[in-house]
Amino acid sequence: MRLEVVPTITREGQVMLRLKLYEFREGNLILISSPEFLVANKDTAAVELSADRPAEDGAPYRFELTPIRNESVL
């Protein structure tokens, strides 16, 4: 499994999270999902993926992302 995240700060001060979820199949990376989330600063966005091959404990994969902007950088 591979996860790529591209955050972008909107004019309203929210964060757009663009994700790309890949799975390794036969030695190749295959894009399986590309969700986008609009999230307020310090709020959490989550995506749960019920893949063909679940995690070792049998549960689906769950990714939680919490953007925290450093106000002094802006």
FENMOLIN-V803538 format. One record per pair of residues at least 12 apart in sequence whose ideal C-beta (glycine too) atoms are under 8 Angstrom apart, sorted by the first residue. I is the first residue (numbers start at 1). J is the second residue. D is the distance in Angstrom with one decimal. If there is no record, write none. Layout:
{{I;J;D} {I;J;D}}
//
This chain:
{{1;21;7.1} {1;22;7.1} {1;23;6.0} {1;24;7.4} {1;51;7.5} {1;61;6.4} {2;21;7.5} {2;22;4.1} {2;23;7.8} {2;24;7.4} {2;29;6.1} {3;19;6.6} {3;20;7.4} {3;21;5.8} {3;22;7.7} {3;63;6.1} {4;19;6.9} {4;20;4.4} {4;22;7.6} {5;17;6.1} {5;18;7.3} {5;19;5.6} {5;65;6.5} {6;18;4.5} {6;19;8.0} {7;67;5.8} {9;69;6.7} {9;74;7.9} {10;38;7.4} {13;40;8.0} {13;41;6.6} {13;69;7.9} {14;38;5.6} {14;39;6.4} {14;40;5.5} {14;41;7.2} {15;38;7.6} {15;39;5.1} {15;40;7.6} {15;41;6.5} {15;67;4.0} {15;69;7.0} {16;36;6.5} {16;37;7.3} {16;38;5.5} {16;39;7.8} {17;36;6.8} {17;37;4.5} {17;38;7.9} {17;39;6.0} {17;45;5.8} {17;65;5.7} {17;67;6.7} {18;34;7.3} {18;36;5.1} {19;33;7.4} {19;34;6.5} {19;35;5.3} {19;36;7.2} {19;37;7.6} {19;47;6.6} {19;63;7.5} {19;65;7.9} {20;33;7.8} {20;34;5.1} {21;33;4.3} {21;34;7.2} {21;35;7.9} {21;47;7.6} {21;49;6.3} {21;63;7.9} {23;51;6.5} {23;52;7.9} {23;53;7.9} {32;49;7.5} {32;51;7.4} {33;47;7.5} {33;49;6.5} {35;47;5.4} {37;65;7.5} {39;65;7.6} {39;67;5.8} {41;67;6.3} {41;68;6.8} {41;69;5.0} {42;66;6.5} {42;67;7.4} {42;68;5.7} {43;66;7.0} {43;67;7.8} {44;64;5.4} {44;65;6.9} {44;66;4.5} {45;64;7.3} {45;65;5.3} {45;66;7.7} {46;62;6.3} {46;63;6.7} {46;64;4.5} {46;65;7.5} {47;62;7.4} {47;63;5.3} {48;60;5.3} {48;61;7.0} {48;62;4.7} {48;63;7.9} {49;61;4.4} {49;62;7.5} {49;63;7.6}}
//
